[in-house]
Structures are given as structure tokens and as C-alpha cells.
Amino acid sequence: MPMTFSAAIARAPLKPFQLAVIGFGLMMLVVDGIDLQSLPLVTPLILEEWGIDRAAFGPALAASLFGMGFGSILGGMLGDRAGRLRILVLACLIFGGSTFAAAFTDGVWPMSAVRAIGGLGFGAAYPNALALVSDWVPERSRPNTISFVSVGIPVGISVSAALMPYLLPEYGWRGAFIAFGAGSILLGILVAVFLREPPSFLLAKGKVEAARRNAAKVVDPSIELLPEAIGSTGNAEGEAIGVFDRSNRRLNLGMVISFSATTTLVYGLLNWTTVLLTAAGFTLDQAQQAGFWQGIMSIVGGLSAGLTTRAFGSRAVTIAGAALILANIVALGWIVDNIGLAPSAGERSIIILLEALAVGLVSMMITVFYVVMAHGYPPSCRSGGIGFVITSGRLFSIAMVYYGGTLLNLGGGSFVWYFAVLAGISMLVFAAAFVVDCQVEPQRHKQPLA
């Protein structure tokens, strides 16, 4: 019986190959996070070894962010043209190779150059990993799967921080970079060997035989596969839909506004929490506790996104999440601005809880938006659409990181400007609920398949 690949896998349980795709997708983003975080973790050692000032090392730290901005949209577009798997493997080899090469640098500008190149890989990995996994799993499993895979980078950041204390005494920062880079390259090779391009992508490119061979790993080989229906991969004339097709206009607009708002919030919170809290009377150790719990809540928030989206739908979750973020930031700003010079243990606990909850809620919304994008962009432009939105968010995030210190200084002894800007940005998260026209519906409202 002829049918599309998505229809063929719609009611079938997940097969071992699909679980392998999910597992490898998660591992790719974990090593992405490990390599991404490796430089900030060892910056004090490099400054001491090279005898340079913190300000002089700024370009090296910022280089990967700029590279990621270009890598997200370029890698996403290439994934739609050349194949998600092919570009994902290439991205892994690029950021793994750059981490390996960074071990042999001896100056700020060589380090900046290799990190900028690595940023291209960091940026390209995310949209292609999500698109690859999304294409291989049925729609009913997509929200939970995307939320599960998307926590890979936060997990990788935590793993990198956990491994460094064991690697540095024995091998130094250069040895740690070599180990991380070599591990990423090895994983990229394994992914190229064991995974395959999704059949829906191959059918859209007219590669029918290759699509059937790959589909046989999860469906009956006797099924005659058809390209996805017009409207899911093509326009009225049957041509493949691009990212900027009219049908994607509201999805693009809503995601650029709301996804950019959430990523700007998370960068503004994560990068300036330690500075904010030490200025508010916390010791450095006390302020770092907030950073630890922010990481934990980021993972919890990401994992919860799939469950809440399936249960309540993306529109309801977006409205509730945006409201909670706004309320959290207002409450946090009021408490921080009104505590004394020596916060009590109770005040510190409340502030740390609110800081962690803010990051957890924002991380949940970021993952919800990944689910919406994987659902809304058709296979013909799924990687490119996700990459375009990530790049838009990266530009605003860099601005928040750059000007966060200025906002903290504007109020003199008050932090009202910093929290006022965060509150204003949080209101933009609501846009996705009212602008995007391809929301994920609650699972309980869907009609059973005939």
C-alpha cells in the first residue's frame, strides 16, 4: 500500500534504529556542550600561562558565539540541501577539530581563530541534530524526543565542568582539549557509520531507492513510499517550500520574536548572575551556588517541555510559561533590590531559588519552541528554519551579554534597569502564542487514527 514515511511510522512503536538516532543525536549535542564550555572553564589557567589580562582574552571567549551565529543559519540551510546527517557529521568534525587545534595555540588571536571556526560547527550541529531526529520519529513522539535531545548541550556543559578537575592536574588544559576534541571526532565518525539520512528528506530530493533502503530499517520494505503530501513539503505548484515561503511567515515572525527573547533572557541571567549577586552582598561561593542550580533547573526545564506540550499544547504552555517568567523576574528584581548589604541565609535561599527557577522556566520555553519549529517547518526546510531562528536569537543574546554590565551599573546601587530590561524582554515571549499559526495541539484533543 503506497504511503508517506511519516504515515508508515505513525502508529508503529519506536524501533531500535530510531532509538539509536535519538541516542546519537543526544550524544552529538552533549559533546557540542563539552567542547563549547571547555575554554571558559580553563580561562584562568591560560591567562596565567600567557601572562595576559582578562580584557585581552575577550575576543577568544566571544569568537565561538559569533561563529555559532553564522553556523546556525548556514548549517541549517546546507542541511536542507545536502542532508542533515552529512552536515551534522561535518559540524562535529569541525568543532572537534577546532578544540583539538586549540590545544596547540599560544596567543589570543590564534585561539580566537580556531574558536570562531569551531563556532561554525557548534552552530550547525544543533539545527541538524534536531531535524535529523525529528524526521526519524513519529509525530506523536516528537515533543518528548525533541525536549530530550535538546538538553544535550546543558548536560555537556555540566559534564565538562565535572571532568575538568580530574583532567587538569594530570594533563593540563592542553591535554584536556586534546581529549575532548578527539572524542568529538570519534563520535562524528561513528555517527557517519551507523546512522542514515531520513527517507522523507531523500524522497523530497527524488532519491527513491536510497529512501527505501533507509526506511527498511524501521518499516516493512514492501511499502511503496510516497513523498510527503503537498502542503507539508511543497507549495501549491508542488515545489519544495523554503524557509521564507509565505506559508512560514507567521512561524518565522513568532519564533524570531519569542525565541530571541528566551535566549536573550537565558544569556542575560547565566552570564551576569555571579556579578549581580556578589554586588548584592553574596560571597563568591554563595553566588556560584546559584549558577550550579541554574544548570540543574535548565536540564529539568528542558525535559519537562515535551510532557507539558503534549498534555496542554504549545499555545497554552507558552502563555503560562511567559506569565511565570515575567512574574519570577519581577519578584526577583524586587527582592534583590530590597535586601540589606548582608543578606540572611533565608534571603539568599529565596534569591538562589528564584534565579534557578527563572533559568529553568526560560529553558523550558526554549525547548517548547524547538518542538514548535520541528512541528511547523516542513521537512524541505526544517534544518534551515531552525537554524535561521537560532541565528536571530544569537544576535540579540550577544547584545545582552555585551551590555549586561552597563545595565547593572546604570542604577548606581540599584539593579532596577537590569531587571526592567529583563521584564520587558520576557513580555515578548507571549508573541509565539498569538503569532505562530502551527501550534502543537494537546495530545488528548487529537482524534485516534482510523
Secondary structure by P-SEA (a helix, b strand, c coil): cccccccccccccccaaaaaaaaaaaaaaaaaaaaaaccccaaaaaaaaacccccccccccaaaaaaaaaaaaaaaaaaacccaaaaaaaaaaaaaaaaaaaaacccaaaaaaaaaaaaaaaaaaaaaaaaaaaaaccccccaaaaaaaaaaaaaaaaaaaaacccccccccaaaaaaaaaaaaaaaaaaaaacccccaaaaaaacaaaaaaaaaccccccccccccccccccccccccccccccccaaaaaaaaaaaaaaaaaaaaaaaacaaaaaaaacccaaaaaaaaaaaaaaaaaaaaaaaaaaaaccaaaaaaaaaaaaaaaaaaaaaaaacccccccaaaaaaaaaaaaaaaaaaaaaaaaaaaaaaaccccccaaaaaaaaaaaaaaaaaaaaaaaaaaaacccccaaaaaaaaaaaaaacccccccccccccccccccccc
